[in-house]
Amino acid sequence: MNELLVAAQPVANNWFNPNIEYDGTAEAEFVDPPGVIKGRTLATYNEHGEQEIVMGVNAKHLRDGTIFDFLKVGGLTNNPCKQLIIRTRQGMFYSTGNVIYSYSFSLGNDTSGFRITFHVMEALFEKSGAQLPRYWVLPLSNFLSDFTDQYKELGRHALRLYPTPKVPRKTSRADRKVATYIANQKNRLIVFETEQGLGFIEPLIDYKDRENNLRSGRERNALTAIMVGELGNHPCNNYTDLQTWFPIDFIHLLGLATGSEVGAPWIELRDAKGKLVKRIHVNLGNPTFIKGHRSIDEEAAKGIGRLLTQAVVSSYWRTSVLRVVLRHTIRGGFYEQTLLEDRFGYLCRGLETLCKHFGLSKQQLTDGFNDKQKIIIKGIVDKANKALMRFSQEPEIAIDIDKVRKIEKISDRIKDSTSKSKDFGLAVCDLLTRFSLPDANIIDAHYKAHPRPDKRKSWHQVLSYYRGAVFHEGYFDIQGNQYNRQDILVIISHLHDILVRILLQMLNYSASYIPTVGSYVVNMPIDWVNPNTPIEKLGYE
């Protein structure tokens, strides 16, 4: 039995390295004048995606002139670098985007001390003699969650960090039960589906230490997990190919689920046995860890895998509007965001993006009225406008051209008052109606029964008022008693919850989530708000 238990203990598969080195001979191709500089070069990438690429230069590789003349050292502009290639024993590293460089050198004429430091926007490493790629791997930074799924199909996956040991069948039932439990101790994943097959997220081997470092503030950014998926028949020669299909928005979905922005330092492509084929170095985000509202409780709902699975078949998948609103919603939910104005601003931008996308940014104010009512409204407006014009002809007004201009401006506004109007609060109310969310009606009924101290009768007026403070005045004057801090916090929490519910609808998500409103954490269906929902449930008093 003891030998069985020892054999059943999961053993770490240390295939993933969070720190990368490429050491070899490099060629840097320059444009004006054309030429190539060669030298021993070391390129390093840390887990944050930060790079350091340094070439030691030997001047003999230049055909004409000195290295100082060739690079135009001391000139107004340097000689542009077109591409950098490093040949290593393992394979070839080369730039696929813009190349920036700086240089340093020893005093005197000794060019052996000349160093060029490169920075590449995008780069690709191709392993020599590699097989065809089968899987993509995305190292995730700042992703903190529970990992609860156990999938037998993925237990022996080539890219599992903790493969699940096989338990011999030729043992007693009791021994096999104990050994199976031990073998699955590390079989904790978040599993999702795509058209290519199953994918998974697995915590790094030292996940707990990394989690503690982030939560305590000892680290601002740290890799915490890997995400693995099937390539299928998708093209994957370079990042340009990947941009046509790669699910990069998974990063934003994970941020929405956990409340903190998630990043990735690079993308790896690996073969059926888990061996490296390519590594694509591109900036996919290096966010600072800030604790925010966790929308999905993975332990209770196992919702992250469902969110990823359902999102890829949504009609909004890979659209700019989804990407932008996700980013604003995540930042609007930061608990550690010091300024209320920042949080409110992010939420307003998210809502305005949605309103513009759905054609709700401007309202025809007479929509919803019948023809007779529209005629009455027009008659009242015309009457008021004519009265203004008569007033502008009064002797004491007519002699003051400045007053006449102002009355004419007022008249123009009155004439346009029933046409299309851009009002943030009204647009948000229309957005709620589009997604069958009754929140605005619930709050307006509450304000009618319990008038606000500022005399604003409708929720849309309050939203527009607060938006104006942020975007026109630049701040909430709370110390001057013009704005109520608690009221603003309630509005912020509610707007965040509205955005989350709308996004989850757009993404076809059907499991439960954790509302932003309310004083305690509880999982709710995304359609939990109905016309009879008590106002207290939305955070208002």
PyMOL commands that set and color helices and strands:
alter all, ss='L'
color gray80, all
select helices_A, chain A and resi 2-8+59-61+67-71+111-113+152-154+173-183+207-216+239-242+250-258+298-301+303-311+320-332+340-357+371-392+395-398+401-415+424-434+439-449+459-473+485-506+535-538
alter helices_A, ss='H'
color red, helices_A
select strands_A, chain A and resi 20-31+34-45+51-57+81-88+91-95+99-104+115-120+122-127+135-141+190-194+197-203+223-230+267-270+276-282+363-364+420-421
alter strands_A, ss='S'
color yellow, strands_A
deselect
rebuild
show_as cartoon
